[in-house]
Amino acid sequence: MNVAYNMDCMAAMQKIPDHYFDLAVVDPPYGIGIDGQKLSINKNPKHNRKYHPTKGWDAAPPPDEYFRELERVSKHQIIWGANYFVPAINQRHKGWIVWYKGQQDLTMSDCELAYSSFDTPTRVVIINRGQLQKEGGTIHPTQKPVALYSWIFSRYAKPGDRILDTHLGSGSSRIAAHDAGLDFVGFEIDPDYFAGQEERYNAHTAQMSIFAGGGVALKTILRRLATMARRKG
């Protein structure tokens, strides 16, 4: 199961039983007004004149009720930007995650922090933000690499787990969950972001089907093309 819904996560969570999900991995608004940041992450001046649309969703952080619902519907939580939510997160655990972006002294932070409800040592993961370009660029202003979520799932989830993302955004978590074989449910309230992640997810799964399910047929085609090239030569 891997599904996404274009709806308010608060309304959705009210219908979800207690501890239905094994793990919630979420990246809610931080309340720092970053929703209109630059579209490109490279240094090309031509690209840097383009910006994501300012929609106002990052004007304020979620209310405390959001975190209480998140704790109710999931057994464990990993919450990005938790340094902005410390008063609202009433649990105390040592297992924080530090994502070092491989870039220093730029306008953006060198790293991002995620709270986790796991009583495990704090971990640092090094994934250069340039990975976003390798994954096709950004469709969301606070997009995180699929590789980052893959790292999380490899360490904090196990086969058969149910994963929740309340703020789906670009859909990176959804793609990583698909690749890891995990059940996944995501919610995204903005119709533009929802449409963008749907297109991205469908393109990814279609590509995976070609190289996985159709592997034998693909090899046959390549052999035929090679044979044709030799005959022409």
N, C-alpha and C positions, 0 to 999 in steps of 0.2 A: 504494500500500500504506500503510495506517495501522492498526496493530494494537496492542493492549495485552494484557499477560498478568499474571494474579494469581499471582506467584511471586517467589522470592528472586532478586535480580539477580545475586548471586555465582554461584549454580548455573546461571543462564541464560548468563552471559558465558563460562563454561567451555566451552560448546558453540559459541561464535561464533568464526569464523576471524579471524586477525590482520587488523587494519585494515579490517574489513568495513564499518564505518560511516565516513562522511566527517566527521561532527561529533557529538560527545556533548555535550549541554547538560543538566547535572545539578544537583540541589539536595539533596544528602545531609544527614543529620542533623548538626547542628553540635556536639551534646553539651552544650547549655546549658539543657536542661530546659524548652523553650518549647512543648511539645506540648499543654499545657492552657490556652493563652491565651484571651482573650475571643473570643466568637463573633462579635460585631459590631465594626465598625471606626468606627462613628459615636459621637456623644456622648450618645445617648439613654440615660438611666439604666435605663430598662426593659430595653433590649437588653443593656446592659453587665453585667447580672447573669447573663447566660448565658455559658457557657464550653464550649469544645471539650473532649471527654473526654480525660483524661490517660491515655495508653496506654503511656508509658515508652520510646517509640522514640527520644526525643531525649536519653537518658541518657548516651550516649557517641558520639563520632564514629566513622566507619568505620575499619577497620584499614588499615594501609599496603597490604595485598594488594588491597584494593578499587581503589586508585588505580593500581596496577600493571596490573590487569586492564583498567581503563578505558583506560589508555594503549595497551594491546595491541590492543584491539578497535576503536579509533577513531583516525583520522588526526589529528584536532584535538579539543580539549576546552575547554569553558567550564564552570567549576565555581563555583557560588554558595557564599558563606560561606568562600571560600578563605583568608581571614585566620585562620580557626580551624585550617586544615590545612597551613599553610606548611611545617612540617617534613616532612610526608608527600608533598608535591608536589615532586618532585626536579628538575623542569624550571624554567628561568628564562627568562621572556619578559616583554616590556614591555607587551603588549596587554591590560591590565586593563580591566574595565568597572565603572563606578560608577553605580549606580541611585540617584538622588536622589528621595526620595519626596514632595517638595513640602511636607514638614512638619518643623518644627524644635522642639527642646527639649521633646519629649514623652517618655514612658517608653520608647518604642521608638527605635531608632537613626534618625538623619536619612537615612542611606543604607545600601546594602548593596554589598559588593564581590564581584566575580567574577573569578577568574583565567581567562585564556585562553591557549592555546598559540600564538596568532597573534603574529608579530613586527610588530605595528601599534601606532600611538599609543594610549595610554590614552584611553578615551572616557567621557563623562558623558551619561547619558540621564535626562531629567526626565519622570517619569510619576507624577502624584499618586496616592497610595495609595487615594484615594477612587474611582479607576477601578474598583476591585473591586466597589463598590456598583453601578456602572453595568453591570457584567458579571453581576449577579445575586447578589452577596454571596459569602461564603466558605463552602466546605465542608471546608476544610483549614486548620489553624492557621498554616501558613507559606505560604499561597497567594500566588502572584505573578500580576499581571495578564496576560491574554492579550496585551494591547498591548505589554508588555515583551518577550515572546518574539517577537512579530511584528517588533519593532525589531531584535532579535538576528538573526533569520533574514534580514531584508532586507540586513544588512551582513556577515554571516559565513557565509552559505550561498548556494548557487546552484541553479538548476533541476536536478533529477536527483539531488541529494544524498540520502544515507541518514542519518537523524537518530536518535540514541539518547537516551532518558531513562531512567536506572536507578531513579529515585525519582519516579514519576509524580505521586503526590499528587492534586491537584485536577484534573489533566489540562489545565492551561492551555497547556503546551508542545505537547500533542497537537492541540489546537484550532488553535493558531497554525500548526503544520506543515500541517494540512489546508488552511487558508485560503491558505497559501503554495504549495501544490501539491508539497510535499516528501514523500518516503517517510519513514515514521516507525515506530519500534518503542519501546514503553515497558513498564516493569516496575513493579509495585506489590505489595508483600508483604502489606499490610493489606487484608483483605477488605472492610471498611467503606469505606475510601477508594477502593478499586478500584470498588466498586459505584457510589459517588457520581460518580466521574469518567466511568464508562460512561454513566450517565444524563445527565450534563452534555454529554458529547460527542455522544451520539445526538440530544439535543434541539437542539444547535447545527447539526448536519449536516442534520437534518430541516428546520429553519427555512431554512437556506441553499438547500436543494432547492426549497422553495416559491418563494423569491424569484429563484432563478437558473434552474433547469430549468423551472419553471412560470410564468415571467414573463408569457408571452403570455396564458395562461389567466387569470392574476390580473388583468391589465389588462381583459380581457373582462368579468370579474365586476364589477369596479369601474365600468365603463361602464354595465352593466345596472342596478346599484344606483343610479347617478346618474340614469339615465333614469326608473326607478321613482319616485325622490324628486321629480323634476320633474312627473311625471303626478299624483302625490298633491297636489302644491302647487297 
